[in-house]
Amino acid sequence: MKKRKLFNKRMISLIVLIAMVVSLLGGCGKSDTKSSDKKTDETKSTSSEDPFNFKSVKDVTFPLKQKLDLTVFVYATNTGGGTYQDNYVTDWIEEKTNIHLNYVYDLDGDDAKTKLNLVMTDSASLPDIFLATNWTKSEVQSYGQQGLILPLNDYLKDAPNWNANNEKSPTRKADLTMTDGNIYTYGDENECFHCMFQNRMWIYMPWVEKLNGGKVPQTTDELYDYMKKVKTQDPNGNGAADEIPMTGYIGGWATDPTVWMINSFVQCNNPLSNTNPTIAAGLVVNNGKIEYSVMKDQYKDALKYMNKLYSEGLLDNQTFTQDNTQFDSVLNNEDHLVGLYADGGVNADGDNFWAKKPGDWQNWECLEPVAGPDGVRLAARGITTYFGSSVGSISVNCKYPVIAAALFDFLASEEASNVQAYGPEGFGWDWTTEGTSLGDGTPKYETHTIPDDFDWLGNGFSKKYSHWYYAADAMVRSSTVDFRSALKIENPDVDVEYVFQKAAEKYEKYTPDVNSLIPNLAFEGEDSQAISEYTLTIGGFVNQATVQFITGNTDIDKEWDNYINKLKDMGVDDYIARYQKCYDAYMKAADK
C-alpha cells in the first residue's frame, strides 16, 4: 500500500520499477550479516505465516486469531436432521474457538446412511470432519486404510482431555484403537454406571417382612425357599393362590430374569431375545482365551435350577410368552401379585417412579445377586464402549487436522460437555457445590430444564433458538463415572437416577473382572460375515434351547450332550476361533 501511495499519480516505467526492486533486494542482502539468516526467516514467517498452521494440539489456543471454517457431517439419530446449524451449541463453539462449523450434512435415519455412502465414494465431497457417522469399527478401519479419514494417533499424543480421559478410563484407548494400530475416531466418553449393571432383580419388601422376618435371600437355596413361601402362604391376603413369586418377559430393558439367575452358577451375559441374538452373548475371556459359557456344565446346572422354579410355578410360566403390556398389568394389579421381577427400570408403580413421585414403588428394593451352590455370586456386567456412534473423525480433505483434533479435545472438556448436553450455562445447567450429588458426595454441577417457550431475547441472547443442545449420540464429551456421579440430586428419595445409582453400587460388589468381558471388536472381511451368521444361527439356537430346557419341553439330562453336539455341528469351534483371532488382534493393537 505504501508503494502505491509513493507512486500516487506519477507514471513509472517498467525499467525503473525493476531497477528499484533490484536495488531494494541488494540493500536487504547487505544488512547485519551475523543475523541475516535469522532475520530472513523471521521476515518470511511474519509476512507469510499461516495463522492456522500449528505443529501440535498443545500449541493450539482458542479462540483462534482468525476465523476458520470447517465443514461437518453429522448423523444425529432421533432428530430428524437439520438441528445442528441453527443451534445454540454451534454458536457457543464458534464464540469460544472462532471456528465456524458449517454443517453441510446434518441428517438422520436412511437419509444419513444414503448420503454418507455417497460421500465416501466421492473424495471431493468429503467434509473436513465427521462428528458422528454410526459407522461400525470395520467400516472405520476400512475408510482409514483407504486414506479417506486420517489416523489420529500423532495428533492426540499431547491432547490434554484425551489423555486425562484415557487415565480415568483404562479401557478407553484400547476400544478406540483399530486392529491396524491406528485411532481414527476421537470417541465418546459417556460412562453410564448403572447401565453396566442393568440386569437387576427387584424384590417386594413388605412380603419379605411378612414371610421372612425382613431377611432377603442370600443364596439360590434361600431364594427357592422364599419363593415357595410366596407361592403357598397367600401374602397378599386375598384368599386366592394367585401370587407370582418371580416374573419377567423377553424383549424389554433387561427384563429377562434368566441372566440374573444364571450368574449364580457361571459368568454369562446372554439375554434372551425374540428377534436377533445379542452379539458376543455368552462369551467370556478366561486368561486370554475365549470361552462359551453356554457350553459349560455350570450353565447346565443353572438351567436345571430354573427348570425347577418353572415346573413348580415359582418362575412365572408366562415369562417367555408375555409382552410388556401383560407384564405391566401383572405388576400393577390392584391385588398385589408379584414377589420379584427382573427389570432394568422400575415398572411396579412405574407411573409414580418415572414422575419422581412417592408411591408403592418405594416398597421394592434391588435384590443383590445370590450365591449359587459353588459359591458363584456375580452380577452380569455390560461393557462400556467409547467408540459410540463413531464420534470424531477427520477427513483427508481437512487442511488443518491439528486444529480439528484440538476442537474435538476442546469439546471433551467438562464445560463443553455440559453445554452440548444441556445448553447455555445459567439456564440449562450451573456449577454448584451445594446439596447432595448422585454419588452421595459434594456436587459439581446441576441441570435445569429449558422450556420450549423460553424467552431467549429477553434473557440476553442475540437470537431465538429452536435447538439448544446436541443429540446424545452425536457429540464429543467427557462424562466419566466420576463426573456423572457429581451431578446434584434435588431429592434422592424419589430421583430416578439416584435409585439406579444405588442399585448399581450394590451390584458392583459382585462385578466380574473387566478383563473377562468381550470388548467391542472389529471384524474384517470373511470374519465379519461369518460372525454375523454365527450370531444368528448359533446364538438363536442357544436361546431357543435355553427356553426349551427351562420349560421342560426338552429334558436337560437326556438332551444335554445332543445340545453340545448340535453346537459343534453348527460350527461353534470356528465361531470361537474367529472371536479369538480378533480378540488377539485387539489386544496386540492395544499393547496389552
NORURCOR-V941024 format. One record per residue. N is the residue number from 1. NEAR is the number of other C-alpha atoms within 12 Angstrom. Layout:
BEGIN
n:N near:NEAR
n:N near:NEAR
END
This chain:
BEGIN
n:1 near:7
n:2 near:7
n:3 near:13
n:4 near:12
n:5 near:9
n:6 near:11
n:7 near:14
n:8 near:11
n:9 near:9
n:10 near:10
n:11 near:12
n:12 near:16
n:13 near:11
n:14 near:10
n:15 near:11
n:16 near:13
n:17 near:16
n:18 near:13
n:19 near:14
n:20 near:16
n:21 near:15
n:22 near:14
n:23 near:14
n:24 near:14
n:25 near:14
n:26 near:12
n:27 near:14
n:28 near:18
n:29 near:17
n:30 near:16
n:31 near:16
n:32 near:13
n:33 near:13
n:34 near:11
n:35 near:14
n:36 near:16
n:37 near:16
n:38 near:14
n:39 near:19
n:40 near:21
n:41 near:14
n:42 near:14
n:43 near:14
n:44 near:13
n:45 near:14
n:46 near:12
n:47 near:12
n:48 near:13
n:49 near:13
n:50 near:17
n:51 near:21
n:52 near:30
n:53 near:23
n:54 near:22
n:55 near:21
n:56 near:25
n:57 near:33
n:58 near:25
n:59 near:20
n:60 near:31
n:61 near:25
n:62 near:26
n:63 near:23
n:64 near:26
n:65 near:17
n:66 near:18
n:67 near:20
n:68 near:29
n:69 near:25
n:70 near:34
n:71 near:29
n:72 near:37
n:73 near:43
n:74 near:47
n:75 near:42
n:76 near:36
n:77 near:28
n:78 near:18
n:79 near:22
n:80 near:18
n:81 near:27
n:82 near:27
n:83 near:30
n:84 near:40
n:85 near:31
n:86 near:24
n:87 near:30
n:88 near:31
n:89 near:36
n:90 near:34
n:91 near:30
n:92 near:32
n:93 near:36
n:94 near:28
n:95 near:20
n:96 near:23
n:97 near:31
n:98 near:25
n:99 near:32
n:100 near:29
n:101 near:35
n:102 near:28
n:103 near:29
n:104 near:30
n:105 near:36
n:106 near:37
n:107 near:34
n:108 near:29
n:109 near:20
n:110 near:17
n:111 near:21
n:112 near:29
n:113 near:24
n:114 near:17
n:115 near:24
n:116 near:33
n:117 near:21
n:118 near:16
n:119 near:25
n:120 near:30
n:121 near:15
n:122 near:14
n:123 near:21
n:124 near:15
n:125 near:24
n:126 near:32
n:127 near:35
n:128 near:39
n:129 near:43
n:130 near:50
n:131 near:48
n:132 near:43
n:133 near:43
n:134 near:34
n:135 near:31
n:136 near:26
n:137 near:37
n:138 near:30
n:139 near:28
n:140 near:43
n:141 near:33
n:142 near:26
n:143 near:32
n:144 near:30
n:145 near:21
n:146 near:17
n:147 near:19
n:148 near:31
n:149 near:32
n:150 near:37
n:151 near:35
n:152 near:38
n:153 near:29
n:154 near:20
n:155 near:36
n:156 near:38
n:157 near:24
n:158 near:22
n:159 near:32
n:160 near:27
n:161 near:37
n:162 near:40
n:163 near:25
n:164 near:24
n:165 near:33
n:166 near:27
n:167 near:15
n:168 near:20
n:169 near:28
n:170 near:23
n:171 near:30
n:172 near:34
n:173 near:39
n:174 near:36
n:175 near:39
n:176 near:48
n:177 near:38
n:178 near:40
n:179 near:33
n:180 near:29
n:181 near:26
n:182 near:33
n:183 near:39
n:184 near:45
n:185 near:51
n:186 near:52
n:187 near:49
n:188 near:43
n:189 near:49
n:190 near:37
n:191 near:31
n:192 near:28
n:193 near:32
n:194 near:36
n:195 near:30
n:196 near:33
n:197 near:41
n:198 near:41
n:199 near:46
n:200 near:48
n:201 near:43
n:202 near:41
n:203 near:39
n:204 near:40
n:205 near:29
n:206 near:26
n:207 near:33
n:208 near:31
n:209 near:20
n:210 near:21
n:211 near:26
n:212 near:23
n:213 near:13
n:214 near:16
n:215 near:20
n:216 near:34
n:217 near:29
n:218 near:22
n:219 near:27
n:220 near:33
n:221 near:24
n:222 near:20
n:223 near:37
n:224 near:31
n:225 near:24
n:226 near:37
n:227 near:40
n:228 near:29
n:229 near:26
n:230 near:38
n:231 near:32
n:232 near:23
n:233 near:24
n:234 near:26
n:235 near:33
n:236 near:29
n:237 near:18
n:238 near:14
n:239 near:12
n:240 near:16
n:241 near:22
n:242 near:25
n:243 near:34
n:244 near:42
n:245 near:44
n:246 near:44
n:247 near:44
n:248 near:50
n:249 near:37
n:250 near:33
n:251 near:28
n:252 near:30
n:253 near:24
n:254 near:36
n:255 near:37
n:256 near:43
n:257 near:42
n:258 near:48
n:259 near:45
n:260 near:48
n:261 near:48
n:262 near:44
n:263 near:46
n:264 near:39
n:265 near:38
n:266 near:39
n:267 near:41
n:268 near:42
n:269 near:44
n:270 near:39
n:271 near:44
n:272 near:38
n:273 near:31
n:274 near:23
n:275 near:17
n:276 near:25
n:277 near:29
n:278 near:27
n:279 near:31
n:280 near:38
n:281 near:40
n:282 near:40
n:283 near:36
n:284 near:37
n:285 near:28
n:286 near:19
n:287 near:14
n:288 near:22
n:289 near:23
n:290 near:31
n:291 near:31
n:292 near:39
n:293 near:31
n:294 near:39
n:295 near:34
n:296 near:24
n:297 near:20
n:298 near:26
n:299 near:36
n:300 near:30
n:301 near:31
n:302 near:37
n:303 near:39
n:304 near:30
n:305 near:33
n:306 near:41
n:307 near:33
n:308 near:27
n:309 near:35
n:310 near:33
n:311 near:19
n:312 near:24
n:313 near:29
n:314 near:36
n:315 near:39
n:316 near:40
n:317 near:27
n:318 near:24
n:319 near:36
n:320 near:32
n:321 near:22
n:322 near:23
n:323 near:21
n:324 near:25
n:325 near:16
n:326 near:20
n:327 near:36
n:328 near:28
n:329 near:22
n:330 near:33
n:331 near:38
n:332 near:24
n:333 near:19
n:334 near:15
n:335 near:20
n:336 near:30
n:337 near:33
n:338 near:42
n:339 near:46
n:340 near:46
n:341 near:44
n:342 near:47
n:343 near:42
n:344 near:35
n:345 near:36
n:346 near:44
n:347 near:38
n:348 near:38
n:349 near:28
n:350 near:26
n:351 near:19
n:352 near:20
n:353 near:27
n:354 near:23
n:355 near:15
n:356 near:24
n:357 near:19
n:358 near:20
n:359 near:20
n:360 near:24
n:361 near:33
n:362 near:29
n:363 near:23
n:364 near:35
n:365 near:32
n:366 near:37
n:367 near:34
n:368 near:37
n:369 near:42
n:370 near:34
n:371 near:27
n:372 near:30
n:373 near:22
n:374 near:18
n:375 near:19
n:376 near:28
n:377 near:30
n:378 near:35
n:379 near:41
n:380 near:49
n:381 near:41
n:382 near:41
n:383 near:35
n:384 near:32
n:385 near:32
n:386 near:38
n:387 near:43
n:388 near:33
n:389 near:35
n:390 near:39
n:391 near:43
n:392 near:50
n:393 near:48
n:394 near:45
n:395 near:39
n:396 near:29
n:397 near:26
n:398 near:29
n:399 near:24
n:400 near:31
n:401 near:35
n:402 near:35
n:403 near:40
n:404 near:47
n:405 near:50
n:406 near:40
n:407 near:46
n:408 near:43
n:409 near:43
n:410 near:38
n:411 near:43
n:412 near:37
n:413 near:30
n:414 near:33
n:415 near:31
n:416 near:34
n:417 near:38
n:418 near:40
n:419 near:41
n:420 near:38
n:421 near:35
n:422 near:34
n:423 near:35
n:424 near:36
n:425 near:29
n:426 near:20
n:427 near:24
n:428 near:25
n:429 near:28
n:430 near:25
n:431 near:25
n:432 near:20
n:433 near:17
n:434 near:19
n:435 near:22
n:436 near:25
n:437 near:30
n:438 near:36
n:439 near:30
n:440 near:25
n:441 near:20
n:442 near:22
n:443 near:26
n:444 near:29
n:445 near:34
n:446 near:31
n:447 near:28
n:448 near:23
n:449 near:20
n:450 near:24
n:451 near:16
n:452 near:12
n:453 near:13
n:454 near:20
n:455 near:17
n:456 near:22
n:457 near:12
n:458 near:11
n:459 near:14
n:460 near:13
n:461 near:17
n:462 near:13
n:463 near:18
n:464 near:20
n:465 near:27
n:466 near:23
n:467 near:31
n:468 near:36
n:469 near:37
n:470 near:42
n:471 near:36
n:472 near:28
n:473 near:33
n:474 near:41
n:475 near:48
n:476 near:46
n:477 near:42
n:478 near:41
n:479 near:36
n:480 near:31
n:481 near:26
n:482 near:27
n:483 near:32
n:484 near:34
n:485 near:32
n:486 near:30
n:487 near:37
n:488 near:32
n:489 near:34
n:490 near:23
n:491 near:19
n:492 near:25
n:493 near:21
n:494 near:23
n:495 near:27
n:496 near:30
n:497 near:31
n:498 near:31
n:499 near:33
n:500 near:37
n:501 near:36
n:502 near:29
n:503 near:36
n:504 near:38
n:505 near:29
n:506 near:26
n:507 near:33
n:508 near:29
n:509 near:20
n:510 near:28
n:511 near:31
n:512 near:30
n:513 near:21
n:514 near:25
n:515 near:24
n:516 near:28
n:517 near:35
n:518 near:40
n:519 near:40
n:520 near:32
n:521 near:37
n:522 near:39
n:523 near:32
n:524 near:26
n:525 near:16
n:526 near:13
n:527 near:24
n:528 near:24
n:529 near:17
n:530 near:24
n:531 near:35
n:532 near:25
n:533 near:22
n:534 near:34
n:535 near:34
n:536 near:26
n:537 near:26
n:538 near:38
n:539 near:36
n:540 near:29
n:541 near:28
n:542 near:36
n:543 near:35
n:544 near:26
n:545 near:30
n:546 near:39
n:547 near:34
n:548 near:24
n:549 near:32
n:550 near:37
n:551 near:31
n:552 near:25
n:553 near:17
n:554 near:21
n:555 near:23
n:556 near:30
n:557 near:18
n:558 near:14
n:559 near:19
n:560 near:27
n:561 near:17
n:562 near:17
n:563 near:30
n:564 near:28
n:565 near:15
n:566 near:20
n:567 near:27
n:568 near:20
n:569 near:17
n:570 near:24
n:571 near:22
n:572 near:32
n:573 near:23
n:574 near:23
n:575 near:34
n:576 near:34
n:577 near:22
n:578 near:32
n:579 near:39
n:580 near:32
n:581 near:25
n:582 near:33
n:583 near:36
n:584 near:26
n:585 near:26
n:586 near:32
n:587 near:31
n:588 near:19
n:589 near:23
n:590 near:25
n:591 near:18
n:592 near:16
END
